[in-house]
Amino acid sequence: MASPPPVILWFFQDLRLDDQPAVAAAVASGRPVIAVFVLDRASPGHWAPGGAALWWLHGSLAALAADLAARGARLILRQGPIGRVLAQLAEETGATEIHGGRAVEPWLRQILADLGPALARRGVTLVAHETRLLFPPERLKTQTGGAFSVFTPFARAAFAAGIADHPTAPPAHINASAQDVPSEDLASWRLRPSRPDWAAEMAEIWTPGAAGAMARLERFLASGFSTYDRDRDIPGHASTSMLSPHLHWGEISPRRVWLAAGHAAPKGGKFLQSFLNEMLWREFSAYLLWHHPHLPEEPLRAEFAAMPWRDDAEAEAAWRRGETGIPIVDAGMRQLWRWGWMHNRVRMIAASLLTKHLMLPWRAGEAWFWDTLVDADLAANAASWQWVAGSGADAAPYFRIFNPVLQGRKFDPEGAYIRRFVPELAALPNEFIHAPWEAPHLVLAAAGVALGRTYPRPIVDLALGRARALDAFAALPRRAA
């Protein structure tokens, strides 16, 4: 009796076995399973994963391979255009089904839209499951049947829809195909740096993979969760979940996180509501990208096409290096380089300085974050940069300009965050650490700070930069009613 044809289990940004619908469907088919990850460096164009994301991907794939091996399966690694590689693998193995996740990225949506009919003509079925989001992006609609453009009513609709409380457990065993399917070697992909190892500190901070994701969630629920609503904006405290890269790579399902948070706070509370709202901001970003595929390249508010962005390579480079002379911004940009991650409050402050005070284009910041974030997510990155720049959804008022000194004094009052990432200012008293240019010469000298030598002077006058941005906003064409 001939053995049944295998099914292909294709992983993308859903690198887990727990609560993973494509995994559950492939195993439930009863057929031999061929698990595969395809590294596509060409199809995304300039949205191919950046250096920090590739560093994370290496660890995540190694962890997934180990999880599969523990259940009797192996992870096949292939490199090339996703559509072509999957089609070739199906032909090579005789597979008649491919199970994988749905996509929100425009480039991948197009690939899957073309691949499905092409495979069907060859007798192969492509089944796309919702593996990355709480809700399919087309599910939540306004009362008139349209797409939401404001977060609050979107979140209200999400809470009303509810989250199904039946996550699927990881399979105890996977009936792996007996075929000797060739695989590339992970080390040969050279996803991680050799010398110099710019990611050394990342390895101390992060543990990519499903086990690392669950451990991170459990630590958060046991410590920072109960004060999340009060402390999540304080960058000097370990008060956020830091789950964003695990969620981006799909090492833990958003449903698993959502339900775990609810079970940890059965009586509810502001901290639970605040955390779930942040989960929904991630969802809202994916929703926006689904309904506005040009979000990463074009302003959502059409009038912002006329924004007179400046071209100042020197200022942009100083911002990237964390040498703007604005301590809270510099601390964030240096944390980004060292950790591949930045506290969310500081992301907003740093982005506001770039797009408002410096009036440099949001796409420049979006591109830098894309290359340096381990959680670089096309939807979240684009939506967040447009929100700060004023051109995105729910950016009201669009002319909001964060004062980085006041923000620093409010959210890092003791200067703990700045002292950690800008150590040349560590000896300054709290009174002046957020604005060292205001400190008397004797105070600077006592702290070993020489403005312009040991620490830069501000590259922009904050008052003048603010006024320039407001003038530019005032000159924009009026938005159509």
C-alpha positions as CSV (number, residue, x, y, z in Angstrom):
1,M,0.0,0.0,0.0
2,A,1.4,3.3,-1.1
3,S,2.1,5.8,1.7
4,P,0.0,9.0,1.6
5,P,1.6,12.1,0.0
6,P,3.2,14.5,2.6
7,V,2.1,17.9,3.6
8,I,4.4,20.9,3.7
9,L,4.4,23.0,6.9
10,W,5.7,26.4,5.9
11,F,7.0,28.8,8.6
12,F,7.4,32.5,8.2
13,Q,6.9,34.8,11.1
14,D,5.1,32.2,13.2
15,L,8.1,30.2,14.5
16,R,6.5,28.1,17.2
17,L,4.5,24.9,17.7
18,D,2.2,26.1,20.4
19,D,-1.2,27.6,19.4
20,Q,-0.1,27.5,15.8
21,P,-3.0,26.7,13.5
22,A,-0.8,25.7,10.5
23,V,1.0,23.2,12.7
24,A,-2.2,21.8,14.1
25,A,-3.7,21.4,10.6
26,A,-0.6,19.7,9.2
27,V,-0.4,17.3,12.1
28,A,-4.2,16.6,12.0
29,S,-4.0,15.7,8.3
30,G,-2.4,12.4,9.4
31,R,0.1,12.7,6.6
32,P,3.9,12.8,6.8
33,V,5.0,16.4,7.5
34,I,7.8,18.3,5.9
35,A,8.5,21.5,7.9
36,V,10.3,24.2,6.0
37,F,11.6,27.8,6.5
38,V,12.4,29.8,3.4
39,L,14.9,32.7,3.6
40,D,13.8,35.2,0.9
41,R,16.3,38.0,0.7
42,A,15.0,39.4,-2.7
43,S,11.2,39.4,-2.8
44,P,10.7,42.0,0.1
45,G,12.9,44.5,-1.8
46,H,14.2,47.1,0.7
47,W,12.1,45.5,3.4
48,A,14.3,42.4,3.6
49,P,15.2,41.8,7.3
50,G,17.8,44.2,8.7
51,G,20.9,43.2,10.6
52,A,19.4,43.0,14.0
53,A,16.4,41.1,12.8
54,L,18.6,38.5,11.1
55,W,20.5,38.1,14.3
56,W,17.3,37.2,16.1
57,L,16.1,35.0,13.2
58,H,19.2,32.8,13.7
59,G,18.4,32.1,17.3
60,S,14.7,31.6,16.6
61,L,15.3,29.1,13.8
62,A,17.7,27.2,16.0
63,A,15.1,27.0,18.7
64,L,12.4,25.9,16.4
65,A,14.6,23.2,14.9
66,A,15.2,21.8,18.4
67,D,11.5,21.9,19.2
68,L,10.7,20.0,16.0
69,A,13.5,17.5,16.6
70,A,12.1,16.8,20.1
71,R,8.9,15.7,18.4
72,G,10.5,13.5,15.7
73,A,10.7,16.1,12.8
74,R,13.3,18.2,11.2
75,L,13.3,21.8,9.9
76,I,14.3,22.1,6.3
77,L,16.0,25.3,5.4
78,R,15.9,26.7,1.9
79,Q,16.9,30.0,0.4
80,G,15.3,31.8,-2.5
81,P,12.0,33.4,-3.6
82,I,9.3,32.0,-1.3
83,G,6.8,31.1,-4.1
84,R,9.4,29.4,-6.2
85,V,10.9,27.4,-3.3
86,L,7.6,26.2,-2.0
87,A,6.4,25.1,-5.5
88,Q,9.7,23.3,-6.1
89,L,9.5,21.6,-2.7
90,A,6.0,20.4,-3.5
91,E,7.1,19.0,-6.8
92,E,10.2,17.4,-5.3
93,T,8.4,15.6,-2.5
94,G,5.0,14.9,-4.1
95,A,3.2,17.0,-1.4
96,T,-0.4,17.9,-2.3
97,E,-1.0,20.4,0.5
98,I,1.0,23.3,1.9
99,H,-0.1,24.8,5.3
100,G,1.2,28.2,6.3
101,G,0.3,31.5,7.7
102,R,-1.6,34.5,6.2
103,A,0.4,37.6,5.5
104,V,-0.2,41.3,6.0
105,E,3.0,42.5,4.2
106,P,2.0,43.6,0.7
107,W,4.9,41.8,-1.1
108,L,4.1,38.5,0.6
109,R,0.3,38.9,0.1
110,Q,1.0,39.2,-3.6
111,I,3.3,36.1,-3.6
112,L,0.6,34.0,-1.9
113,A,-2.2,35.3,-4.1
114,D,-0.2,34.2,-7.2
115,L,1.1,31.0,-5.7
116,G,-2.3,29.6,-4.7
117,P,-3.8,29.3,-8.2
118,A,-0.5,28.2,-9.7
119,L,-0.2,25.3,-7.2
120,A,-3.9,24.4,-7.7
121,R,-3.3,23.9,-11.4
122,R,-0.7,21.3,-10.4
123,G,-3.0,19.6,-7.9
124,V,-1.5,21.2,-4.8
125,T,-3.6,23.1,-2.2
126,L,-2.2,26.1,-0.4
127,V,-4.0,26.6,2.9
128,A,-3.4,29.9,4.7
129,H,-4.1,30.1,8.5
130,E,-4.2,33.1,10.8
131,T,-1.1,32.4,12.7
132,R,0.1,35.9,13.7
133,L,-2.9,38.0,14.8
134,L,-5.8,38.0,17.1
135,F,-8.2,38.8,14.3
136,P,-8.1,38.5,10.5
137,P,-7.6,42.1,9.4
138,E,-10.8,42.1,7.3
139,R,-13.0,41.0,10.2
140,L,-13.4,44.2,12.2
141,K,-15.5,46.8,10.5
142,T,-17.2,50.1,11.3
143,Q,-20.9,50.2,11.5
144,T,-21.0,51.3,7.9
145,G,-18.9,48.3,6.8
146,G,-15.7,50.3,6.3
147,A,-12.2,50.1,7.8
148,F,-11.4,51.8,11.1
149,S,-8.9,54.7,11.0
150,V,-9.0,55.6,14.7
151,F,-7.7,53.3,17.4
152,T,-10.4,53.7,20.1
153,P,-13.4,52.5,18.1
154,F,-11.2,49.7,16.7
155,A,-10.2,48.6,20.2
156,R,-13.9,48.8,21.3
157,A,-14.9,46.5,18.4
158,A,-12.0,44.1,19.2
159,F,-13.1,43.8,22.9
160,A,-16.7,43.3,21.7
161,A,-15.6,40.5,19.4
162,G,-13.8,38.7,22.1
163,I,-10.9,36.3,22.0
164,A,-11.6,32.6,21.7
165,D,-10.4,30.8,24.8
166,H,-9.2,27.6,23.2
167,P,-5.5,27.8,22.2
168,T,-4.1,24.6,20.8
169,A,-1.3,22.8,22.6
170,P,1.9,21.9,20.8
171,P,1.8,18.4,19.3
172,A,3.5,15.7,21.3
173,H,4.7,14.0,18.2
174,I,4.9,15.0,14.5
175,N,4.7,12.3,11.9
176,A,7.7,13.4,9.9
177,S,8.3,12.4,6.3
178,A,10.8,9.7,5.8
179,Q,12.1,11.3,2.6
180,D,15.6,12.6,2.7
181,V,14.8,16.2,1.8
182,P,18.0,18.3,1.3
183,S,18.4,21.2,3.6
184,E,20.8,24.1,3.8
185,D,22.8,24.7,7.0
186,L,21.8,27.5,9.3
187,A,25.4,28.6,9.9
188,S,26.0,28.9,6.2
189,W,23.4,31.7,6.1
190,R,25.7,33.9,8.2
191,L,22.8,35.7,9.9
192,R,25.0,36.7,12.9
193,P,28.1,38.9,12.9
194,S,31.5,37.5,13.5
195,R,34.0,40.3,14.1
196,P,33.3,42.8,15.4
197,D,30.4,41.3,17.3
198,W,28.1,44.3,17.5
199,A,25.4,42.0,18.9
200,A,27.3,40.9,22.0
201,E,25.0,42.7,24.4
202,M,21.9,41.5,22.6
203,A,22.9,37.9,23.5
204,E,22.9,38.9,27.1
205,I,19.4,40.6,27.0
206,W,17.5,38.2,24.7
207,T,16.7,34.5,24.4
208,P,15.1,34.0,20.9
209,G,12.7,31.1,20.6
210,A,9.4,29.8,22.0
211,A,10.9,28.9,25.4
212,G,12.5,32.4,25.7
213,A,9.1,33.9,24.8
214,M,7.2,32.0,27.5
215,A,9.9,32.7,30.1
216,R,9.7,36.4,29.3
217,L,5.9,36.4,29.6
218,E,6.0,34.6,32.9
219,R,8.6,37.0,34.3
220,F,6.5,40.0,33.3
221,L,3.2,38.6,34.7
222,A,5.0,37.9,38.0
223,S,6.7,41.3,38.4
224,G,5.9,44.4,36.2
225,F,2.4,43.5,35.2
226,S,0.5,44.7,38.3
227,T,2.0,48.2,38.0
228,Y,2.1,48.3,34.2
229,D,-0.4,51.2,33.8
230,R,1.8,53.4,36.1
231,D,5.3,52.3,35.2
232,R,5.2,51.4,31.5
233,D,6.4,54.9,30.5
234,I,9.4,54.9,32.8
235,P,12.3,53.7,30.7
236,G,14.6,53.3,33.7
237,H,12.4,50.6,35.2
238,A,12.0,47.1,33.9
239,S,8.3,47.6,33.7
240,T,7.3,46.6,30.1
241,S,6.8,43.0,28.9
242,M,9.6,43.2,26.2
243,L,7.6,40.6,24.3
244,S,7.6,42.6,21.0
245,P,10.3,40.6,19.2
246,H,8.9,37.3,20.4
247,L,5.5,38.4,19.0
248,H,6.9,39.7,15.8
249,W,8.7,36.4,15.0
250,G,5.6,34.5,16.1
251,E,7.4,32.6,18.9
252,I,4.4,33.1,21.1
253,S,0.8,33.6,19.9
254,P,-0.9,36.9,20.7
255,R,-3.8,34.9,21.9
256,R,-1.6,33.0,24.4
257,V,-0.4,36.4,25.7
258,W,-3.8,37.9,25.9
259,L,-5.4,34.9,27.7
260,A,-2.4,34.6,30.1
261,A,-2.7,38.3,31.0
262,G,-6.4,37.8,31.7
263,H,-5.9,34.7,33.8
264,A,-3.2,36.6,35.8
265,A,-5.6,39.4,36.6
266,P,-9.0,37.7,37.0
267,K,-10.5,40.8,38.6
268,G,-9.3,43.1,35.8
269,G,-7.9,46.5,36.6
270,K,-6.3,49.4,34.9
271,F,-3.0,47.6,34.5
272,L,-4.8,44.8,32.5
273,Q,-6.7,47.2,30.4
274,S,-3.6,49.2,29.6
275,F,-1.6,46.1,28.6
276,L,-4.4,44.7,26.4
277,N,-4.7,48.1,24.7
278,E,-1.0,47.9,23.8
279,M,-1.6,44.4,22.4
280,L,-4.4,45.9,20.3
281,W,-2.1,48.7,19.0
282,R,0.0,46.0,17.5
283,E,-3.2,44.5,16.0
284,F,-4.3,48.0,14.7
285,S,-0.9,48.5,13.0
286,A,-1.4,45.2,11.1
287,Y,-5.0,46.2,10.3
288,L,-3.8,49.5,8.8
289,L,-1.2,47.9,6.6
290,W,-3.7,45.4,5.4
291,H,-6.1,48.2,4.4
292,H,-3.4,50.6,3.3
293,P,-0.6,48.6,1.5
294,H,1.4,51.7,0.8
295,L,1.7,52.6,4.5
296,P,5.5,52.0,4.7
297,E,6.2,54.3,1.7
298,E,3.5,57.0,1.5
299,P,1.8,59.3,4.1
300,L,-1.6,58.1,5.1
301,R,-2.8,61.7,5.3
302,A,-2.4,62.9,1.7
303,E,-1.6,66.5,2.6
304,F,1.6,65.4,4.1
305,A,3.0,64.7,0.6
306,A,3.6,68.5,0.6
307,M,5.6,68.5,3.9
308,P,8.9,70.3,3.3
309,W,11.2,67.7,4.8
310,R,14.8,68.8,5.2
311,D,17.9,67.0,3.9
312,D,20.6,67.1,6.5
313,A,22.8,64.1,6.4
314,E,25.0,65.3,9.3
315,A,22.0,65.8,11.7
316,E,20.5,62.4,10.6
317,A,23.9,60.7,11.3
318,A,24.1,62.4,14.8
319,W,20.6,61.1,15.6
320,R,21.5,57.6,14.5
321,R,24.6,57.6,16.6
322,G,22.9,59.0,19.7
323,E,25.0,62.2,19.5
324,T,22.3,64.8,19.3
325,G,23.2,66.5,22.5
326,I,19.7,65.8,23.8
327,P,20.3,63.2,26.6
328,I,17.0,61.3,26.6
329,V,17.1,60.9,22.8
330,D,20.8,59.9,22.8
331,A,20.1,57.3,25.5
332,G,17.4,55.8,23.4
333,M,19.4,55.6,20.3
334,R,22.3,54.0,22.1
335,Q,20.0,51.5,23.7
336,L,18.7,50.7,20.2
337,W,22.2,50.0,18.9
338,R,23.2,47.9,21.9
339,W,20.0,46.0,22.6
340,G,18.3,46.0,19.2
341,W,15.3,47.4,21.1
342,M,14.2,50.7,22.6
343,H,11.7,51.6,25.3
344,N,8.4,52.6,23.7
345,R,8.2,56.0,25.4
346,V,11.7,56.9,24.2
347,R,10.9,55.7,20.7
348,M,8.2,58.3,20.5
349,I,10.5,61.0,21.9
350,A,13.4,60.1,19.6
351,A,11.1,59.9,16.6
352,S,9.5,63.3,17.4
353,L,12.9,65.0,17.6
354,L,13.8,63.6,14.1
355,T,10.5,64.5,12.4
356,K,9.5,67.6,14.2
357,H,12.5,69.5,15.7
358,L,14.9,68.4,12.9
359,M,12.2,68.1,10.3
360,L,13.9,65.1,8.7
361,P,11.6,62.6,6.8
362,W,9.9,59.9,8.8
363,R,11.0,57.4,6.2
364,A,14.6,58.0,7.2
365,G,13.8,57.0,10.8
366,E,11.7,54.1,9.7
367,A,14.6,52.8,7.6
368,W,17.1,53.1,10.5
369,F,14.7,51.3,13.0
370,W,14.1,48.6,10.4
371,D,17.8,47.8,10.3
372,T,18.5,48.1,14.0
373,L,15.4,46.6,15.7
374,V,15.1,42.9,16.6
375,D,11.3,43.5,16.6
376,A,11.4,45.4,13.2
377,D,7.8,44.8,12.0
378,L,6.7,46.3,8.8
379,A,3.2,47.2,10.0
380,A,4.2,48.5,13.5
381,N,7.2,50.3,12.3
382,A,5.4,52.2,9.5
383,A,2.3,52.9,11.5
384,S,4.2,54.2,14.5
385,W,6.5,56.5,12.5
386,Q,3.6,57.9,10.6
387,W,1.7,58.5,13.9
388,V,4.6,60.4,15.4
389,A,5.2,62.4,12.2
390,G,1.5,63.4,12.2
391,S,0.8,61.8,8.8
392,G,-0.7,58.5,10.1
393,A,-3.9,57.2,11.5
394,D,-5.2,58.6,14.8
395,A,-2.4,61.2,14.8
396,A,-4.4,63.8,16.6
397,P,-3.3,66.4,17.1
398,Y,-1.0,65.8,14.1
399,F,1.1,68.8,15.2
400,R,1.9,67.3,18.6
401,I,5.6,67.9,19.3
402,F,7.2,66.2,22.3
403,N,9.6,68.4,24.3
404,P,12.4,65.9,24.9
405,V,13.7,67.7,28.0
406,L,10.3,67.8,29.7
407,Q,9.6,64.2,28.6
408,G,12.9,63.2,30.2
409,R,12.2,65.0,33.4
410,K,8.8,63.5,33.6
411,F,9.5,59.9,32.8
412,D,13.2,59.6,33.9
413,P,13.2,62.0,36.8
414,E,16.3,60.5,38.5
415,G,18.1,60.2,35.2
416,A,18.6,56.4,35.7
417,Y,18.0,55.6,32.0
418,I,20.3,58.4,30.8
419,R,23.1,57.4,33.2
420,R,22.9,53.8,32.0
421,F,23.2,54.6,28.3
422,V,25.0,58.0,28.3
423,P,27.6,57.3,31.0
424,E,29.6,60.5,30.2
425,L,26.7,62.4,31.9
426,A,26.4,60.0,34.9
427,A,28.0,62.5,37.4
428,L,25.6,65.3,36.6
429,P,23.0,66.1,39.2
430,N,19.4,65.3,38.4
431,E,18.7,69.0,38.0
432,F,20.8,69.2,34.9
433,I,21.1,65.7,33.4
434,H,18.3,66.3,31.0
435,A,19.6,69.6,29.7
436,P,23.4,69.8,30.4
437,W,23.7,73.0,28.4
438,E,21.7,74.7,31.2
439,A,24.3,73.6,33.9
440,P,26.8,76.2,35.2
441,H,30.4,75.7,34.1
442,L,31.5,74.6,37.6
443,V,28.8,71.9,37.7
444,L,29.8,70.6,34.3
445,A,33.5,70.6,35.3
446,A,32.8,68.8,38.6
447,A,30.9,66.1,36.6
448,G,33.7,65.8,34.0
449,V,31.5,67.1,31.2
450,A,32.9,69.4,28.6
451,L,30.2,70.3,26.1
452,G,31.4,70.0,22.6
453,R,34.2,67.6,23.6
454,T,33.0,64.8,26.0
455,Y,29.4,65.3,25.1
456,P,27.9,67.2,22.1
457,R,26.0,70.4,22.3
458,P,22.4,70.2,21.0
459,I,22.3,69.9,17.3
460,V,19.1,71.9,17.3
461,D,17.6,74.7,19.4
462,L,14.4,73.1,20.7
463,A,12.4,76.3,20.7
464,L,13.4,77.2,17.1
465,G,12.9,73.7,15.9
466,R,9.5,73.6,17.3
467,A,8.5,76.9,15.8
468,R,9.8,75.8,12.4
469,A,7.8,72.6,12.5
470,L,4.6,74.4,13.5
471,D,5.1,76.8,10.6
472,A,5.4,73.9,8.2
473,F,2.3,72.3,9.6
474,A,0.4,75.5,9.2
475,A,1.4,75.8,5.5
476,L,0.1,72.3,4.7
477,P,-2.9,72.1,2.4
478,R,-6.1,71.8,4.4
479,R,-7.3,68.2,4.8
480,A,-10.4,67.4,2.8
481,A,-13.5,67.0,4.9
